[in-house]
Amino acid sequence: AFLLGAASMMLRPRKVLGVTAIGLVFASLLLGGAHVDARTTPAVPFTIGLDWFVLNVLVTAAVFVPLERVFPHRADQGTFRFGWVTDGVHFLVSHLAVQVLSFLTLLPATALAALWQPAGVQRAVAALPLIAQVAAIVLVADLAQYWIHRLFHTVPALWRVHAVHHSSEAMDWLAGSRLHVIDVLATRGLVLVPVFLLGFERRALYAYLVLGSFHPVFIHANVRWRFGWPR
């Protein structure tokens, strides 16, 4: 954090973010942060996802920032383009609240699964090869998300919520994070309902979650790649 804050101070005209990062580093040291055993899990009912935020922003930026610099769709758009702070705040909050958001996102699927289990369908799905399960889970999730997304565009009340996502004036890897919390919970929660009820193997679900983490970032990224009909 100290090195990134120092780099921000050297590379950016505005020094406030770099100064803030360095200030937080020294504050954590004064509060005893250097003596915390990272191998232990705190016995508290609720935690914030600061570690998840740091890991995700570093990995995602390491992948997509170089791609946007080497293969830009808009070459005149810098990394710190107009609106990046707003998108960054959305990215930060969604990660800090990951525990609550995950619980609420899984709630529709787990509640329905407690009432109804299509055992025959689940056995048929479980018998499929792993690669077929991954393809099936992508297809099912994509179809569900398409119709949910369509409703958000056609129902006026839902559009007022979804319009937050379309308010970005510049597109890059961070723009897809600008989402209303109702949009996040409704879309992810309803998509997971058929995914969970069909009983896909855990490895297939993990593969989908990894793909689902990178694909939304990529389709908003400032890259000029085109894939023709497969997209």
Secondary structure as UniProt FT lines:
FT   HELIX           2..11
FT   HELIX           16..30
FT   TURN            31..32
FT   HELIX           33..35
FT   TURN            38..39
FT   HELIX           50..70
FT   TURN            75..76
FT   TURN            79..80
FT   TURN            82..83
FT   HELIX           84..96
FT   HELIX           98..115
FT   HELIX           119..126
FT   HELIX           130..154
FT   HELIX           156..162
FT   TURN            163..164
FT   HELIX           165..167
FT   TURN            173..174
FT   HELIX           175..177
FT   HELIX           181..197
FT   TURN            198..199
FT   HELIX           202..220
FT   TURN            229..230
//
